[in-house]
Amino acid sequence: METQMDPDTAAAMAIQAWWRGQLVRRALLVAASSARRIQGWWRRAQVRAWVMRTEYKRCREAARTIQTCWRGYVQRRASNCTKDVDLHIDIVLGVPGDCGDQSE
């Protein structure tokens, strides 16, 4: 038994289906737009972080170079000073109780 649908009912169902499709497409469009916006924000944050990491590494390497040069300079300067200085120290042990009093 086939049931025939009233033309008004068929038209109403077609309009409802079309409208539901429009709502779904609009929701998908909003979701896709939001996803693109979030992805763009994350990408900008990642690029900023990459730039800051690169800058930090460059500054750290510069500081390391300066420290190495400074340490080398100090070491060379210290070795030049010790060439003229006699660092030989004589340790004299005294008799216990003798405080160096020369008065008798």
C-alpha positions as CSV (number, residue, x, y, z in Angstrom):
1,M,0.0,0.0,0.0
2,E,1.5,3.2,-1.1
3,T,0.7,6.4,0.6
4,Q,0.7,9.5,-1.4
5,M,1.9,12.7,0.4
6,D,0.0,15.9,0.2
7,P,1.8,18.4,-2.0
8,D,1.8,20.9,0.8
9,T,3.3,18.5,3.2
10,A,6.0,17.5,0.6
11,A,6.8,21.1,0.0
12,A,7.0,21.8,3.8
13,M,9.3,18.8,4.3
14,A,11.5,20.0,1.4
15,I,11.7,23.5,2.9
16,Q,12.5,22.0,6.4
17,A,15.3,19.8,4.9
18,W,16.7,22.8,3.1
19,W,16.6,24.9,6.3
20,R,18.3,22.2,8.4
21,G,21.0,21.9,5.7
22,Q,21.5,25.7,5.9
23,L,21.8,25.5,9.7
24,V,24.3,22.7,9.6
25,R,26.4,24.5,6.9
26,R,26.3,27.7,9.0
27,A,27.4,25.8,12.1
28,L,30.2,24.1,10.2
29,L,31.3,27.5,8.7
30,V,31.5,29.0,12.2
31,A,33.4,26.0,13.5
32,A,35.9,26.1,10.7
33,S,36.4,29.9,11.1
34,S,36.9,29.5,14.8
35,A,39.4,26.6,14.2
36,R,41.4,28.7,11.7
37,R,41.4,31.6,14.2
38,I,42.7,29.4,17.0
39,Q,45.3,27.8,14.7
40,G,46.5,31.2,13.6
41,W,46.9,32.3,17.2
42,W,48.9,29.2,18.1
43,R,51.1,29.6,15.0
44,R,51.8,33.2,15.9
45,A,52.7,32.1,19.5
46,Q,55.0,29.4,18.2
47,V,56.7,31.8,15.8
48,R,57.1,34.3,18.7
49,A,58.6,31.6,20.9
50,W,60.9,30.4,18.1
51,V,62.1,34.0,17.6
52,M,62.7,34.5,21.3
53,R,64.5,31.1,21.6
54,T,66.8,32.1,18.7
55,E,67.5,35.5,20.2
56,Y,68.2,33.9,23.6
57,K,70.6,31.4,22.1
58,R,72.4,34.2,20.2
59,C,72.8,36.2,23.4
60,R,73.9,33.1,25.4
61,E,76.5,32.4,22.8
62,A,77.7,36.0,22.9
63,A,78.0,35.8,26.6
64,R,79.9,32.6,26.4
65,T,82.3,34.1,24.0
66,I,82.9,37.2,26.1
67,Q,83.4,35.0,29.2
68,T,85.9,32.8,27.4
69,C,87.9,35.8,26.2
70,W,87.8,37.4,29.6
71,R,88.9,34.3,31.4
72,G,91.8,33.9,28.9
73,Y,92.8,37.5,29.4
74,V,92.8,37.1,33.2
75,Q,94.8,33.9,32.9
76,R,97.4,35.4,30.6
77,R,97.6,38.5,32.8
78,A,98.1,36.3,35.9
79,S,100.7,34.2,34.3
80,N,102.6,37.3,33.2
81,C,102.6,38.7,36.8
82,T,103.9,35.4,38.3
83,K,106.9,35.4,36.1
84,D,108.5,38.3,38.0
85,V,107.3,37.2,41.5
86,D,109.0,34.6,43.5
87,L,106.3,32.6,45.1
88,H,108.6,30.4,47.2
89,I,107.6,30.7,50.8
90,D,109.7,29.4,53.7
91,I,107.7,28.1,56.6
92,V,109.6,28.5,59.9
93,L,108.3,26.5,62.8
94,G,109.0,27.9,66.2
95,V,109.3,26.2,69.6
96,P,106.0,25.8,71.3
97,G,105.5,28.5,73.9
98,D,107.9,30.8,72.2
99,C,106.0,33.8,71.0
100,G,109.1,35.5,69.6
101,D,109.9,37.3,72.9
102,Q,113.5,38.4,72.6
103,S,113.6,40.0,76.1
104,E,115.6,38.0,78.7
